[in-house]
């Protein structure tokens, strides 16, 4: 199983943008669907977006139209472009194979995103 490491988080004002990256230790080509998730303080981790090997995407309604997920199989990296950020987007963001979310060891350390009002 590949190891995942998220990066690109930080502190940004409302309305700003960030791009997150998720680097895999091995090939992600064989992984059909990669997803981004987030966990806000005191809340459960939630799905926000996914992308298939072929580039088909799905988004939660809370981020649709503001976030864009993409993947570069050659670089074994998944991206999340976040625009028009809101304070309610504040959370730790994670990526994972959507079929592995039940495996606790499959999760990376995440990257903190904080949006100030």
C-alpha positions in Angstrom: 0.0 0.0 0.0 1.3 3.4 -0.9 2.1 6.0 1.8 0.5 9.4 1.3 1.7 12.8 2.4 -0.3 16.0 2.1 1.1 19.5 1.8 0.2 23.0 0.8 -1.9 24.0 3.7 -1.7 27.3 5.6 -3.4 30.4 6.8 -5.4 32.4 4.3 -8.0 35.1 4.4 -11.6 34.5 3.3 -11.8 34.7 -0.4 -8.3 33.5 -0.9 -6.9 30.4 -2.6 -4.6 27.5 -1.8 -3.4 24.5 -3.7 -3.0 21.3 -1.8 -0.8 18.4 -3.0 -0.9 14.7 -2.1 2.3 12.8 -2.9 2.3 9.0 -3.0 5.3 6.9 -2.2 4.5 4.6 -5.1 2.4 4.5 -8.2 -1.2 5.6 -8.1 -1.9 4.6 -11.6 -3.7 1.4 -10.5 -5.9 3.3 -8.0 -9.2 3.9 -9.7 -10.4 6.8 -7.6 -8.5 9.1 -5.3 -10.3 11.4 -2.9 -9.8 14.4 -0.7 -11.3 14.6 2.7 -11.3 17.0 5.6 -11.9 17.0 9.3 -12.9 20.2 11.2 -12.4 20.5 14.9 -15.0 18.4 16.8 -16.4 16.9 13.6 -16.0 13.7 11.7 -13.9 13.4 8.6 -15.9 14.1 5.5 -15.6 13.5 1.8 -15.1 16.6 -0.4 -13.9 15.5 -3.8 -12.6 12.5 -5.8 -11.1 11.9 -9.2 -10.8 8.7 -11.3 -7.8 7.4 -13.1 -9.5 8.8 -16.3 -10.1 12.2 -14.8 -13.8 12.0 -13.9 -14.6 14.0 -10.8 -17.1 14.2 -8.0 -17.6 17.0 -5.5 -19.5 17.5 -2.3 -22.1 20.3 -2.7 -20.2 22.4 -0.1 -17.2 22.8 -2.4 -18.6 22.3 -5.9 -17.7 25.3 -8.0 -14.9 26.5 -5.7 -12.6 23.5 -5.5 -11.0 21.5 -8.3 -9.4 18.1 -7.9 -6.9 16.7 -10.3 -4.3 14.0 -10.5 -1.0 13.5 -12.3 -0.4 9.8 -12.5 3.1 10.3 -13.9 4.1 12.2 -10.7 2.0 10.1 -8.4 0.3 13.2 -7.1 -3.2 14.4 -6.5 -4.0 18.1 -6.2 -6.8 20.1 -4.8 -7.1 23.7 -6.0 -9.2 25.7 -3.5 -10.6 29.0 -4.4 -13.1 31.4 -2.7 -12.2 29.9 0.6 -14.6 30.4 3.5 -14.0 30.2 7.3 -16.0 27.0 7.3 -13.4 25.4 5.1 -11.0 25.4 8.1 -10.0 21.8 8.7 -7.2 19.3 8.3 -7.2 18.0 4.8 -6.4 14.4 3.8 -6.2 12.4 0.6 -6.8 8.7 0.2 -7.8 5.9 -2.1 -11.6 6.0 -1.7 -11.6 2.2 -1.2 -9.1 2.4 1.7 -10.7 4.9 4.0 -11.7 2.2 6.4 -8.0 1.3 7.0 -6.7 3.6 9.7 -3.1 3.1 8.6 -3.9 4.3 5.1 -4.2 7.9 6.1 -1.4 10.4 5.9 -0.7 13.2 8.4 -2.9 15.7 6.6 -2.3 19.4 6.1 -4.0 22.2 8.1 -6.0 24.8 6.3 -7.1 27.8 8.3 -9.3 30.5 6.7 -9.7 33.7 8.6 -12.7 36.0 8.3 
